[in-house]
Amino acid sequence: MITSHWLWPAAGLPERRLAGLALNPAAPEDVLLRLLDDGPKVARIALCEHRALPGAVVEAVAAHPDRFVRGRFARNPHVDPAQRARLVDDPEWSVRALLSDGPDLPPHAIPALLPDRVVLHMIRTYQDEMQSGFSRQVSAEFMWAAHSHPDPKVRLMGIGWRGVPDDVREALLADPDERVRKAVHDHLRREDPQYVERELPERPCHARTDMLLHGALSRKVVESVLTAPAAEDERATIARNPTLPADVVALLSTDPDVEVRERIAHHPRLSRERRRALGADPDAGVRESIAYRSDLEPDELRALTRDPDPRVRLAASMDLALTDTEREAIDYEVPMDEPFVPWPQLRVPGDPAEMRRNALSGHPMWRRKAARDRFLPPDLVERLATDDDLGVRVLLAQNHPEAPADLLLRSFLEYTGPQREQLVIRPDFPTAGLAHYADHEDPAVRALAGRDPATSAQTVERLTHDPDPRVRAAAARHANLPPARLAELLDDEELAHHAAANPALDPAVMRRLVASLAE
């Protein structure tokens, strides 16, 4: 439903009824078209942005004279992207911008992708209407080929998407287009310690924090942070920077601040191949950026494994340099109070060997990392689905597109933390047998009975009187709700919009509701 929209509090009972009707999956085309033309704004929002639409309604929306209607449709995550793409050349800037920004989804979600031809057209023709959500709608294949595309605008976009990967660096530095060459040089400046030193803002700000986190740090910058930081937390900030000199890594591993020591225990490591490539770079600034860098020395790591703070010991226990015997000797606890939520997803698979190593690790934190990977192969999905760690199981359920149905249900029953509700809307979440939970003490679990087509009419009616609003709402939308009770709820201030969305609602009643628009 759209109850979070700013228009909802001011909507009266008739408007809420019509908004629910706009979401009714059984509503005939003529009812939907009438709502589109004459319905209140809350109903048009529901219709255009919060449901799939039949072809005739899509045609009407795309040609609708109201830019508000077209703009809502441009962000609809429930329709085919090719349908939304019909608005790519809309005369209104705001509609094009909404199409560029993409469907209104949680940050972790990947929307259905726009066709590559539409993406190319938008890159070539859009200017200030291009929005930050655009990249989420681009296929991985298009994104990965952008650096070598014949159109310089696409190559520029590729630098914004993926930076300057090693395999195309030389070609982009010699690009025939001056704008591309400039973008490459601008991007690579962060690898120059002198540039970072020269441009680092003196006062605390986002730009300074970003440089300290990700830029190549000169000795002078590091010393200034250690002796005269612009903000109290800057030692913790540079503790995450992979170019930190080895002696400073050692120094910060004994810092009195727990957060600093924890970050040092997680300090990013450069692979041997990457270190070797950077060490041979013709740019002296790049070579300097790693001149001081080395991994934690064994004695430094051992000290962190015996740290008085459990967070530091946990971070140190994940170091891949440890043997299983050494790791088992560490007194660490795996946190169970973390949020096991959907994670932002990668577009292409990572290193399969690393993925398998993580999934087979004896350390739950590494297995949790593997469980977040949507490219996990079937044999590892099967293995982690029965893992003895709750976090592993729930993260797999929240993130993998082929998480088993029984795992989705088990995770919902066992996990009560943030974004638990995301499990229920997964396409493979089971429906059969959920009536069993109609008397469960947890109202979120009781509400599951509203998803089971076999829940009895008597039970459904009883649940419309439940003390919890989530349970009442789920029951009001159930197709087995007795007609008399459904009719009552159409006049209920709280549940009218849910009742109007009930697919068992008689089409004659639906038409009477929209006929009121003429009054």
N, C-alpha and C positions, 0 to 999 in steps of 0.2 A: 504494500500500500504506500501512499504518498504522505502519510501523516507527519513526516518530518519537514515537509515543505512549508515555507513561511505563509502561504495562503491558507493552510489548513485550519488554524485556530479561528479564523474569521468565517469559515464556511458554515452555513446553516444545515439543518437536516436534509432539505431537498438537494442541496449541492453535494453533500456527502453521499447520498444515495446514488446520484448520477455518477460520481467519481468511482464508486464501487461497480456500478453497472458497466462503466467503460472498461473495467478489468475482467468482466465476466467472460470466461472462455467460450461459453455457449451463446453469447449475444449475436443475433443475426446481423448481417452487413448493413441492413437498412437502419438498424438501431445505432450502430457505430457511426455511420455517416451522418445521422441526425445529431448525434453528440458532437461530432467534429464541426458541424456548421453552426449549431445553436447552443451547445452545452456551455456551462460555466467554465471558467478558466481551470479550476481544479480538475474537472472531468477531462478537459482537453489535454492537460498535463499527463494524467493517468493513461489516456488513450495513446498519445503520441510518443511517450517516453518509457512507459513501464509495461509494455506487453508486445507480443508478436501481432502482426496485423494481416488480414486477408488482402489479396491483390488489389481489389477494387478500392479499399481504404488507403492502401499505399499510394495508388494513383491520385486519389483525392488530396492526400496530405502533401505530396510532392508539388502539386499544382495549386495549393491553397494560397490565397492572397495574403493571409496573415503571417508575417515573418515569425511571430511567436510560435505558431504551430509548426512551421518548418524547422525552426531552431530546436524545438523539443525533439522532433523526429531525428535531427542530425546527431543527437546524443543517445539514441535508443539502443541499448545493448542487446535487445531481444530480436531485432530484425537482421536480415542478411546485410552485410556491409555493402554489397552491390546496390541494395535499395537505398541505403543512406547516401551512397556515392552519387546518386542522381542529383544531389544538391551541390555538387562540386563547383558548379559555375553559377550558383545562386546570386541574384543581383544584390542581395544584402550582405554587407561585410560581416555582420554579426552571425549570420547563418553559416557562412564559410568558416568563420573562426570556431564556431561550435563543432562543425564537422572535423576540423583540424584537431581540436582538442580531444575528440573521441568520446566514447560512451562514459557515462558517469559511474565508474566502478571503483571498488577499493584499490588502494595503491598496489597491492600484490597481484591483482588480477590482470591477465593478458586478454584484451578484447579480441573479438574476431577481426581478422586482418582485412584491410582494404585491398582491393586488387592492385597489382603492381602498376598497371597502366594508369590508375587513378593517382597513386602515390607520385609517379613521375610527373603527371600533369600538375599536381599541386606544387611540387618543388619548382617547376618551371614558371608557374603563373602566380603563386601566392607570394605575398611579401609580409606586411605587418599582421596579416590575419593568421599566419602560421603560429601555432600554440605549442606549449611544452608537451602536451599529450600526443602529439603527432607520431613520435617515434614508436609508441606502443602499438600502433596500428600497422607498422611496416613489417613485411616478412623478413625473416632472418636471411633468406637468400638474396633479397634486394639489398639489405643492409650490408652484407658481407661483400657484395660486388660493387658497392658504391664508389670505393676508392679508384676503381679502374673504369668507371663509366665514361663514355665519350663526352657527356655534358658536364662542364665545369661546375655548374650549380649542384649537380648530384655529388660530385667529388667533394665539394665544400661541405655538403650535408653529411657525407660519410666521415669527415674529420670530426664534425660535431658529435656524431653517434659513437664512433669507435676510437677516436684519437688518431694516432699515427703508428699503426703496427709495424714491427720490424721488417716484415716481408714487403712492405710497400713504401718504406721510408725514403729510400733513395729516389724512387720514381716520383714521389710527391714533392721532394725537395727540388727536383728538376722539372716540375710541371710547367707546361707552356703557358698556363694562365697565371697571371701575377697575383690574383686574389687567392688562388689555391696555395701558391708558394708562401704568401704572407701568412695565411692561416696555419700552415705547417710550422713556420718559424715561431709564430705566436704560441702555438701549442707546446713546442719543444723548449720554450724558454724556462719552463719549470725545472728542466733538467740541468739548468745552468746555475750553480750556486751564487755566482756573482750577480746574476739578474735578480734572484730571490733576495739577496742581501741588499741590493740597491733599491728594489721596489717594495720591500716589506714595510707596511704601514707601522708607524711608531705607536699608535694608540690601539687599544683592543677593538677589533671589528671582525666581521665575517671574513673579509679578504685576508687579514693577518692570520686568523685561525686556519684558513684553507691552505695558505702557503706553508705554515708550520707543520701541518699534517701531511701535505702531499709534495711540497717542493723539495729540491735538492738543497740541503742545509750546509752552508759554509761553517768553518770553525768559528768565525766571528759571530755569526747568528746564534749558534749553539751556546757559546759562552755568554752572550747577552741574555739569553733566556735563563741560563743557570744563575747569573749574578744579578740581573736587573730585569726580571720579567715584567711585561706590560700588564699581566693579569696573574692571579694566584695559581690558576690551573695550567699554566703553560708548560710546566715540566711534564705533566701528564699528556699534554698535547704532543710534544715532540717525542715522547716515549713510543708513539705509534709510527713514527716516521722511519722507513726502511733505510734511509741514508745516514742515520745517526752514527757517529763515530763509535768504534768498539769500546774505547775507554769510557765514553759517556754511558754506553749501555751498562758497563760494569758499575759505574758510579750510581746510576739510577736504580740498579737492582738492589741497592741497600738504602734507598731513599726512605725517609720517615713516613711519607705519604703512601697509604695502602694502594690507592688508585694508580700511582706511578709504578709501584712494584708489580701490580697485577698486569698493567699494560706491557711492562718490560718482559714479563713471563710469556705474554702473547706476542712479543715483538716479531714483526713480519720478517720472514727470511727470503732472501733472493736465491733462486735456484742456481746451481753451479753454471748451467748454460747461460743464464741471464747475466750472472756476475762476469763470466768470461767475455760475453759479448760487450758489456758495458766497459769492462776494463780495457778492451782493445779499440774502443770508440775513438775516432780521430779528433773529436771535440774534447779539449782538455777539461772543460767544465763538467762534462759527463763523467770523465775518468775520476775527477775529484769527488764527485758525488758519491762514489763507492770506495774511495781510498781509505776511509776510516771504518768501513762497515765489515763486521764479522758477526757470526752467530754467538750466542751465549757460550762462554767457556764452561767446561764441565763443572768446575768448582762453583761458578756463579749459578748454574742451573741447580746444583745440589743444594745450595743455600736457599734458593727459592722453594724447593720442595719441602724444606723444613721451616718455612716462614710461619710466624705466629698467626697470620691471618688465613682463614680457610679459603678465601677467594683467590689468594695468591697461590696457595698450594694446589688448588684445582687447576688454575691456569698452567702452572708448571707441570702438572701431571699429564698434560696433553702434548708435551714436547715429543716430537717424533724421534729425537735422539735417545730417548730412554728405552731400555729393554723392558720386556714384560715383568721381569723380576724386580727391576728398579721401580717400575710404576706401582706394582702391588705393595711395595714397602712404604708408599706415600700415604699419609693420613689425609685423604681428601673425601669430600662428600659431594655427590651429584645433586644439584638443586632441583627440588620438585615444585617450587613456587614460581617458576618461570612461566610466562605466557607461551603456550604451544599453539601458535597461530600460523595462518598462511604466510609464506615468505614471497618477496619479489622473485619472479622466476626468470631463469636464464633462457635466452632464445635458442641457443645451440648447446649440445652436450659438452661437458667438460672432459677432463682426462678420465677415460674409463678405468684405468688402473688405480687412480687415486680414489675414484668413486667406490670401487670394490674394496680397496684397503680400508676406507672409512666404514663401510657397511659391515665388514668382518672384524672390525677392531674390538678388542676387549673393553675399550673405554666407551661408556654410554654417550659421552659428549661427541665423540667422532661418529658414532652410529646415528645420533640425532642430526648431525650435519648431513649424513648420507640420506636420511629419511626426508629431508627437505627438497631433495633433488628430483624433479619431475621426470628426469631421463633415466631413473633407476631401472635396470632391466628386470623382467618378470621373476627370475629366480631370487633376486635380492629383495624384491617386494614381498614375495612369499615368506622369506626368512624374517624380515623386519616386522611383518604383520603380526607375528607371534612373539616379538621380543619381550623380555621380562621388564623392560623399562617403559613406564607410561609415556614419557616424553617421546621416545622413539615411535611408539605406536600412533600417538595422536598427531605428531608432525607428519608421519607418512599419510595418515588419513586426510590431513588438512591440505597436503600439497601434491600428492601423486594422482594423476588423472585416472589411473586404473586401480586405485585402492579398493580392496574387496568390500562388498556391501556389509558383510558381518563386522569388518573392522570399523567401518563408519559408524554403525550403530553402537558397537562396544565403546568406541572412543567417546561418543556423545554421552553415554551412560556413565562413564568413569571420569571424564574431564569436566570440570565446572568452571574453568577459567575464562579469560577474555576470548571473544570470537568463537565461542562454542557453537553459536547458531550457524556459523558458516558450514559446519558439517552437515546440517539438515538440508541445505540447499544444493549439496553435491548431487549431480544427476543420478548416481548409483545408490543413493541412500535408500534403504529398503522401505517398503510400505506394508507388505504383508506381515501380519502378526502384531502390529503395533497397538491394536485394540487392547492387548494384554496389559498395557501400561495406563489404562484409563483411571486407575485408582492409585497410581504411584504418588508418593509423598512429595516428590519434586515436581512443581508445576510445569517446568520446561519439558519434563519427561511425560507428564500427563497429556500435554498438548500434542504429543506424537500420535495419540489415538485419532486425532483429526486428520492424519495423513493416510490412515488405513481405510481402503474402500469397503472393507467388511465390517467396520465398526457399526454396531446395531443402532437403529433409529432411537431406541430408548436411551442408549448410552450417550449418543450425540446430543439429544435434547437435554439430558442431565448436565452435560458438560457446558451447555450454554449458560448454566446458572453457577458455574464454578467460581470460587472466590478470586481466582487469578485471571487478569484480563487476557493474557496470552492464550489460555485454555479456552476462554469464552470466544475469542476471535477465531481460533482454529475450528471450533465446533460450528460457529455460525456459517462457515464456508463449506461445510461438509455436505455432500450431495444426498446423504441419508437423513438429513434433518427433516422432521415431519413438516408437511406444508403449512399446517396451522401455526406452528412455532416460527417457521420462516417468515410468514406474513406478519407476525407480531414484531419480529426483529427489524423489519423494514421501517418501523416507526420508533425504533430504539435509538436514542441519541448516540450511544456508544457503539452499537454493533450494526447500524443501518448500512454502512458502506461494506462491511463484510458480508452481510446477508444479500446485498444487491449483487455481489460478485459470486454468489453461489450458483454453480452450473445447473442446479435443479430448478432454478427460478423459471416459472412458466413464461415463454416468449410473449404471451399476451400481456402479462404483467409488465414485462420489460417495455413493451410498446406503450402501455399506459403511462409509464414513468416518463418516457421521452415526450409523450403527447403533452405533458404538463408544461413543456418549454414554450408552447404556443399560447399559454394562458397569461 
